[in-house]
Amino acid sequence: LRTVTTTVASIASVAVARPSSSVVQNILRHSLRRRCFLSPSAVLSIRGGGGVEQNDLSSNNSTSREMSTSASETKYVKLADPAPGSPFHYAFPVHNLDEAKKFYGEVLGCEEGRSSEKWQDYSLHGHQIVCHWVGNDYRCQDYYNPVDGDDIPVPHMGLALTEEQFHALAERVKAAGIQFIIEPHLRFQGQPGEQWTMFFKDQSGNNLEFKAMTTIDNLFAKYNVVDEE
């Protein structure tokens, strides 16, 4: 313990006097040769990570955490966990952040994350979507493409849900009085890509599609789809 304390003190004093990464790395190598292991909090302090305590680093399940730095103190509350794997990030324009908050936060039930006067982000089933205010006149410009007999608006975004989640969301959207562009229905019936789908807009005209594969393993089934005339 005395060796660890002495080594940490030596590294800290050298790092302050000579803030060179090569100097610190050489001392760390020398310390490891002597079988001296530094705590995560000590390494963070040396690397300029601020005064984060080791307990803060290990409390991954806490819904409310406090982070302190030498310059300021930021408190935050975590309302949602990221989706497993690699959560996607999608940013899009809106004409009014208050209306976006009502739509994404209340109608869709997305948990809100960071925000400012110009943007706000949400968890869409653990994926990060961000509304950016770009001006009061913005409305999404639509293009259309035929898919299985429907004129599909593009661009659009959404999620592939379970069938239970899909029908629950459809009822939620109906209850909120949101008009469907394409009503919830089953398309590609009898084919490997058979799926439930629905389309609707947010208040800025951005198109959303939510779908549910009847066989989720076929989400990326590769075959040629013949469009109806």
TIMI-793271 format. One record per residue (C-alpha): residue number from 1; residue in three letters; x, y, z. Coordinates in steps of 0.001 Angstrom, whole numbers, plus 500000, padded with zeros to 6 digits. Example, Ala and Ser with C-alpha at 12.3 -4.5 7.8 and 13.67 -1.06 7.14 Angstrom:
2
+-----+-----+--------+--------+--------+
|   n | res |      x |      y |      z |
+-----+-----+--------+--------+--------+
|   1 | ALA | 512300 | 495500 | 507800 |
|   2 | SER | 513670 | 498940 | 507140 |
+-----+-----+--------+--------+--------+
END
This chain:
229
+-----+-----+--------+--------+--------+
|   n | res |      x |      y |      z |
+-----+-----+--------+--------+--------+
|   1 | LEU | 500000 | 500000 | 500000 |
|   2 | ARG | 502857 | 502373 | 500864 |
|   3 | THR | 504488 | 501604 | 497495 |
|   4 | VAL | 501245 | 502313 | 495606 |
|   5 | THR | 500712 | 505598 | 497455 |
|   6 | THR | 504284 | 506700 | 496826 |
|   7 | THR | 504061 | 505785 | 493131 |
|   8 | VAL | 500772 | 507618 | 492600 |
|   9 | ALA | 502152 | 510697 | 494347 |
|  10 | SER | 505284 | 510572 | 492199 |
|  11 | ILE | 503327 | 510242 | 488958 |
|  12 | ALA | 500967 | 513044 | 489921 |
|  13 | SER | 503802 | 515417 | 490803 |
|  14 | VAL | 505682 | 514659 | 487586 |
|  15 | ALA | 502508 | 514988 | 485485 |
|  16 | VAL | 501820 | 518426 | 486939 |
|  17 | ALA | 505393 | 519656 | 486586 |
|  18 | ARG | 505963 | 518117 | 483133 |
|  19 | PRO | 502613 | 517370 | 481428 |
|  20 | SER | 504082 | 515003 | 478858 |
|  21 | SER | 502299 | 511776 | 478011 |
|  22 | SER | 505667 | 510067 | 477367 |
|  23 | VAL | 506868 | 510912 | 480885 |
|  24 | VAL | 503735 | 509515 | 482476 |
|  25 | GLN | 503837 | 506394 | 480304 |
|  26 | ASN | 507464 | 505712 | 481253 |
|  27 | ILE | 506647 | 505987 | 484962 |
|  28 | LEU | 503616 | 503737 | 484532 |
|  29 | ARG | 505766 | 501126 | 482781 |
|  30 | HIS | 508329 | 501329 | 485546 |
|  31 | SER | 505605 | 500923 | 488165 |
|  32 | LEU | 504133 | 497875 | 486433 |
|  33 | ARG | 507540 | 496233 | 486310 |
|  34 | ARG | 507568 | 496587 | 490107 |
|  35 | ARG | 504074 | 494955 | 490212 |
|  36 | CYS | 502446 | 498149 | 491372 |
|  37 | PHE | 498793 | 498470 | 490240 |
|  38 | LEU | 496962 | 501811 | 490224 |
|  39 | SER | 493281 | 502218 | 491036 |
|  40 | PRO | 490926 | 503405 | 488227 |
|  41 | SER | 490373 | 506701 | 490045 |
|  42 | ALA | 494107 | 507362 | 490207 |
|  43 | VAL | 494530 | 506683 | 486482 |
|  44 | LEU | 491566 | 508963 | 485682 |
|  45 | SER | 493107 | 511771 | 487713 |
|  46 | ILE | 496440 | 511401 | 485957 |
|  47 | ARG | 494806 | 511395 | 482517 |
|  48 | GLY | 492824 | 514535 | 483222 |
|  49 | GLY | 489552 | 512742 | 483867 |
|  50 | GLY | 488602 | 514943 | 486805 |
|  51 | GLY | 487790 | 513962 | 490352 |
|  52 | VAL | 485529 | 510987 | 489564 |
|  53 | GLU | 485428 | 508597 | 492475 |
|  54 | GLN | 485781 | 504858 | 491960 |
|  55 | ASN | 482275 | 504281 | 493351 |
|  56 | ASP | 480836 | 506433 | 490529 |
|  57 | LEU | 482538 | 504243 | 487941 |
|  58 | SER | 481025 | 501043 | 489297 |
|  59 | SER | 477441 | 502216 | 489846 |
|  60 | ASN | 476221 | 501277 | 486357 |
|  61 | ASN | 472705 | 500376 | 487554 |
|  62 | SER | 471976 | 503723 | 489198 |
|  63 | THR | 469244 | 505830 | 487620 |
|  64 | SER | 470615 | 509054 | 489092 |
|  65 | ARG | 474292 | 509914 | 489036 |
|  66 | GLU | 476337 | 512977 | 489831 |
|  67 | MET | 479469 | 513891 | 487892 |
|  68 | SER | 481919 | 516491 | 489199 |
|  69 | THR | 484772 | 518302 | 487526 |
|  70 | SER | 487115 | 520967 | 488796 |
|  71 | ALA | 485281 | 523633 | 486776 |
|  72 | SER | 481614 | 522728 | 487213 |
|  73 | GLU | 479169 | 520159 | 488549 |
|  74 | THR | 476599 | 518393 | 486362 |
|  75 | LYS | 473742 | 516356 | 487748 |
|  76 | TYR | 471701 | 514099 | 485534 |
|  77 | VAL | 469048 | 511391 | 485645 |
|  78 | LYS | 469112 | 508371 | 483339 |
|  79 | LEU | 465583 | 507536 | 482119 |
|  80 | ALA | 466400 | 504812 | 479593 |
|  81 | ASP | 469053 | 502227 | 478795 |
|  82 | PRO | 470670 | 501911 | 475364 |
|  83 | ALA | 469547 | 499091 | 473105 |
|  84 | PRO | 471783 | 495992 | 473146 |
|  85 | GLY | 474530 | 495836 | 470559 |
|  86 | SER | 475048 | 498999 | 468538 |
|  87 | PRO | 472234 | 501536 | 469022 |
|  88 | PHE | 471661 | 503672 | 465950 |
|  89 | HIS | 471724 | 507481 | 465974 |
|  90 | TYR | 469324 | 509435 | 463762 |
|  91 | ALA | 469013 | 513242 | 463678 |
|  92 | PHE | 466237 | 515014 | 461785 |
|  93 | PRO | 464750 | 518523 | 461409 |
|  94 | VAL | 461610 | 519808 | 463128 |
|  95 | HIS | 459818 | 523160 | 463011 |
|  96 | ASN | 458827 | 523330 | 466689 |
|  97 | LEU | 460506 | 521656 | 469670 |
|  98 | ASP | 457459 | 521920 | 471937 |
|  99 | GLU | 455335 | 520044 | 469423 |
| 100 | ALA | 458147 | 517521 | 468913 |
| 101 | LYS | 458236 | 516939 | 472677 |
| 102 | LYS | 454499 | 516237 | 472741 |
| 103 | PHE | 454697 | 513871 | 469784 |
| 104 | TYR | 457841 | 511886 | 470609 |
| 105 | GLY | 457620 | 512169 | 474375 |
| 106 | GLU | 453865 | 511740 | 474888 |
| 107 | VAL | 452362 | 510071 | 471809 |
| 108 | LEU | 455222 | 507658 | 471119 |
| 109 | GLY | 456311 | 507490 | 474773 |
| 110 | CYS | 460021 | 508056 | 474099 |
| 111 | GLU | 462136 | 508915 | 477146 |
| 112 | GLU | 463898 | 512274 | 476808 |
| 113 | GLY | 467670 | 512557 | 477122 |
| 114 | ARG | 469872 | 515599 | 476648 |
| 115 | SER | 468369 | 518791 | 475290 |
| 116 | SER | 469066 | 522453 | 474637 |
| 117 | GLU | 467111 | 525399 | 473254 |
| 118 | LYS | 467826 | 524141 | 469728 |
| 119 | TRP | 467583 | 520353 | 469939 |
| 120 | GLN | 466417 | 517441 | 472094 |
| 121 | ASP | 467189 | 513745 | 471977 |
| 122 | TYR | 465028 | 510745 | 472817 |
| 123 | SER | 465296 | 507013 | 473342 |
| 124 | LEU | 463315 | 505147 | 470703 |
| 125 | HIS | 463428 | 501653 | 472239 |
| 126 | GLY | 467025 | 502356 | 473264 |
| 127 | HIS | 468063 | 503999 | 469985 |
| 128 | GLN | 469019 | 507675 | 469917 |
| 129 | ILE | 466879 | 510003 | 467820 |
| 130 | VAL | 467483 | 513755 | 467889 |
| 131 | CYS | 465067 | 516545 | 466922 |
| 132 | HIS | 466852 | 519645 | 465608 |
| 133 | TRP | 464966 | 522916 | 465284 |
| 134 | VAL | 465708 | 524347 | 461825 |
| 135 | GLY | 463073 | 527064 | 461493 |
| 136 | ASN | 459324 | 527522 | 461827 |
| 137 | ASP | 458727 | 527053 | 458093 |
| 138 | TYR | 460245 | 523580 | 457832 |
| 139 | ARG | 458053 | 520740 | 456548 |
| 140 | CYS | 459357 | 517458 | 455196 |
| 141 | GLN | 459299 | 517224 | 451396 |
| 142 | ASP | 457769 | 513913 | 450370 |
| 143 | TYR | 458633 | 511611 | 447504 |
| 144 | TYR | 456765 | 508385 | 446797 |
| 145 | ASN | 457646 | 504886 | 445706 |
| 146 | PRO | 455272 | 501926 | 445161 |
| 147 | VAL | 455681 | 498967 | 447535 |
| 148 | ASP | 453222 | 496071 | 447431 |
| 149 | GLY | 450430 | 498266 | 446122 |
| 150 | ASP | 451021 | 501225 | 448450 |
| 151 | ASP | 452577 | 504601 | 447636 |
| 152 | ILE | 455299 | 504746 | 450275 |
| 153 | PRO | 456476 | 508224 | 451377 |
| 154 | VAL | 460218 | 508714 | 451473 |
| 155 | PRO | 462263 | 509620 | 453378 |
| 156 | HIS | 460966 | 507772 | 456425 |
| 157 | MET | 462332 | 506087 | 459534 |
| 158 | GLY | 461104 | 503770 | 462268 |
| 159 | LEU | 461624 | 500406 | 463937 |
| 160 | ALA | 460956 | 496734 | 463354 |
| 161 | LEU | 458861 | 495777 | 466397 |
| 162 | THR | 457366 | 492573 | 467671 |
| 163 | GLU | 453782 | 491948 | 466557 |
| 164 | GLU | 452528 | 492675 | 470076 |
| 165 | GLN | 454436 | 495967 | 470208 |
| 166 | PHE | 453213 | 496887 | 466727 |
| 167 | HIS | 449522 | 496500 | 467538 |
| 168 | ALA | 449907 | 498274 | 470889 |
| 169 | LEU | 451576 | 501241 | 469135 |
| 170 | ALA | 448866 | 501304 | 466463 |
| 171 | GLU | 446217 | 501637 | 469171 |
| 172 | ARG | 448236 | 504332 | 470910 |
| 173 | VAL | 448552 | 506351 | 467695 |
| 174 | LYS | 444814 | 505996 | 466979 |
| 175 | ALA | 443936 | 507106 | 470517 |
| 176 | ALA | 446080 | 510229 | 470081 |
| 177 | GLY | 444145 | 511198 | 466953 |
| 178 | ILE | 447138 | 510851 | 464645 |
| 179 | GLN | 446107 | 510301 | 461031 |
| 180 | PHE | 447668 | 507326 | 459273 |
| 181 | ILE | 449197 | 507844 | 455837 |
| 182 | ILE | 449016 | 504077 | 455381 |
| 183 | GLU | 446749 | 502207 | 457776 |
| 184 | PRO | 448138 | 499286 | 459777 |
| 185 | HIS | 447922 | 496189 | 457590 |
| 186 | LEU | 449735 | 493015 | 456564 |
| 187 | ARG | 451805 | 493204 | 453383 |
| 188 | PHE | 453819 | 490686 | 451362 |
| 189 | GLN | 451362 | 488056 | 452560 |
| 190 | GLY | 452576 | 484491 | 452154 |
| 191 | GLN | 456098 | 485639 | 451229 |
| 192 | PRO | 459308 | 485380 | 453277 |
| 193 | GLY | 459100 | 489136 | 453948 |
| 194 | GLU | 455537 | 489084 | 455292 |
| 195 | GLN | 455155 | 491957 | 457735 |
| 196 | TRP | 452765 | 494319 | 459465 |
| 197 | THR | 453324 | 497968 | 458567 |
| 198 | MET | 451915 | 501442 | 459208 |
| 199 | PHE | 452911 | 504980 | 458247 |
| 200 | PHE | 452169 | 508323 | 459883 |
| 201 | LYS | 453773 | 511743 | 460280 |
| 202 | ASP | 455028 | 513860 | 463150 |
| 203 | GLN | 453937 | 517511 | 463422 |
| 204 | SER | 456756 | 518630 | 461129 |
| 205 | GLY | 455691 | 516268 | 458355 |
| 206 | ASN | 458488 | 513754 | 458935 |
| 207 | ASN | 457363 | 510269 | 457919 |
| 208 | LEU | 457558 | 507311 | 460271 |
| 209 | GLU | 457080 | 503642 | 459465 |
| 210 | PHE | 456775 | 500975 | 462129 |
| 211 | LYS | 456685 | 497354 | 461079 |
| 212 | ALA | 456610 | 493871 | 462559 |
| 213 | MET | 457896 | 490832 | 460684 |
| 214 | THR | 455710 | 487755 | 461120 |
| 215 | THR | 459014 | 485844 | 461059 |
| 216 | ILE | 461676 | 488106 | 462535 |
| 217 | ASP | 464520 | 485906 | 461244 |
| 218 | ASN | 463435 | 486869 | 457707 |
| 219 | LEU | 464076 | 490589 | 458217 |
| 220 | PHE | 466987 | 490403 | 455768 |
| 221 | ALA | 465752 | 487516 | 453606 |
| 222 | LYS | 467191 | 488094 | 450123 |
| 223 | TYR | 464870 | 487494 | 447163 |
| 224 | ASN | 463414 | 489440 | 444262 |
| 225 | VAL | 460104 | 491201 | 444969 |
| 226 | VAL | 457846 | 491758 | 441988 |
| 227 | ASP | 455914 | 495019 | 442436 |
| 228 | GLU | 452255 | 495098 | 441527 |
| 229 | GLU | 451332 | 497285 | 438546 |
+-----+-----+--------+--------+--------+
END
